[in-house]
Amino acid sequence: MDTQPVLILVLAVLVVVLAGLLWRRIRGEKQQLAAIQRMNVDAFSEFLRTNSVDGNIAEVARKVSDLLRDAFGCDLILFLRKKRQNLEVNYFHGLRDFNRNDYRIPAGRAVPALFAADFRPTSLESLRGKLPEDYLQRLRDAGFDLYFPIFWRENLYGVYFVRSTLETRSPSFHLLLAGLAQSLSAAYHIKWHESRYQMVREQLDRAKAVPQSGAGETRPHSHLLKLVNHRSSQTLIPRLVESIRRDFGFNRIAYLYQPNGGSEPQVVTEGLPQAVGAPEKSVVENLTKAIKADEVYPLARVVREHPGARAWAQSLRDSGLEYLTVFPACRGRAGLLAFSGGTPAAIGREQFDALKTHVRDLITNVETYERIEEMSQTDALTGLANQRYFRRRLDEETQRAKRYRRNLALIFFDLDGLKQTNDTYGHLAGDAIIRHMGRILRNHIRSIDIIARYGGDEFCIIMPEADKTTCLRFMERLKNEVARTPFVVSGLENPLSSTVSLGGAVFPDHAETPHQLIFAADMALLKAKEQGRNKSVLYDEATATQT
């Protein structure tokens, strides 16, 4: 029997199958790219920033579900919201004829720990052996294949089960969906804090109506709760110190706290005749270990028993302070409270412990908001400011330059040949060059300059008090620096090289408004691109006409 026709037929079938798989993969990636390009990232970022603070959490969740459906190609969506001791159906899309009770999960201690581990979408099969098999089979039969949680720290707020029609194995899909999950989690966490404070406010309002039981007893009032809506730690902590002094009747108070990010300790005072500095970190750490959490030390005792802290403790005594106690701003961060005008016995240990809890929650709340605010204004790839932040600062700097009759330069530039790099070495190589570009900019700008990633491979620099000569010199210097920089890319044996094309414009020589300044710098950049790679052009009337 002649086997050649059979082999040809088998090979033809294999070719058709492989071509079909390849076509399906390419089609999925194209659909994903098209969906991502449809996303209005700035508008969505602004929406989350606003609604996570002021809006209705149901509206935030609705917007996320819409994005899952429209931008991420999810034709099946099931969101289980944590309510009391269960995860229950809160939203669904694409499911037909099902019983809500079939998808309820008892949320004991193990379930939050199981889900609250990673924001990235994870295969449903990773839950095998961790959830009941009949529950997993119900999800499989419905068509779900991925899940991702909505959580913040120890709090699980819910979990999404989804099925996407896009290419779900690509890193971009995972990163974008993880960012979406984290943003929604932060929104839930802020609302959780605010609901807790609403409960505390009601309790304190009821407590205010109850007469005090003793002449020496003090009861914290609602001054502290008015600080719930503060969104800056720089303004919150001084107001906290003021409220603590008022509520407990202290004459003088000094609060030492460890700011978020591990920077040096800071001291906020109220009622002191002179400023008090902060000791070194090691002194604060030793005092925090030595003083038990429920103890109040006379400062005279600290002077006697702790030689390393003697100078600082004596400076507190010289300012009229008498006692010192541990008062951490947040878990894992040091904090010390010194006061006078009251005695440890008169404070009321129970009230003071409750105060610590409220202060920690207030500071955690505001730092969570600050982190969300930072995320909404920061480019994830480079760590630079994003376009939304750039536009706001350009408005501010233009107004300042106009008020004081100063110059203001604006530079736009982009990377030459980045598309060719992506096509040759992959998008991860292009991302590495863009990321390295952020480091170059940080090292070569003045402290007053503002740098941002405008989008894609395009960057912008706002240079206050820079005239045409300064702008030209900076563009030439930056152009030469990029041209001689080796861009090391993981996985490539040899470093890559790159160049930039730059366009600059100066207020008020070339423009009188932020919009006109962007136009002028952009036209100069287009002219630089027309002249070839590795060029810098300062705007003039001829540039606009020729372009």
Buried (B, 14 or more C-beta within 10 A) or exposed (E): EEEEEEEEEEEEEEEEEEEEEEEEEEEBBEBBBEBBEEBEBBEBBEBBBEBBBEBEBEEBBEBBBEBBBEBBBBEBBBBBBBEEEBBBBBBBBBBEEEEEEEBBBEBEEEBBEBBBEEBBBBEBEEBEEEBEEEBBEBBEEBEBBBBBBBBBEEBBBBBBBBBBBBBBEBEEBBBBBBBBBBBBBBBBBBBBBBEBBEEBBEEBEEEEEEEEEEEEEBBBBBBBBEBBBBBEBEEBBBBBBBBBBBBBEBBBBBBBBBBBEEEEBBBBBBBBEEEBEBBEBEBBEBBBEBBEEEEBBBBEEBBEEBEBBBEBBBBBBEBBBBBBBBBBBBEEBBBBBBBBBBEBEEBBEEBBEEBBEBBBBBBBBBBBBBEBBEBBBBBEBBEBBBBBBBBEBBEBBBEEBBEEEBBBBBBBBBBBBBEEBBEEBBBEBBBBBBBBBBEBBEEBBEEEBBBBBBBEBBBBBBBBBBBBEBBBEBBEEBBEBBBEBEBEBEEBEEEBBBBBBBBBBBBBBBBEBBEBBBBBBBBBBBBBBEEEBBBBBBBBEEBBEEB
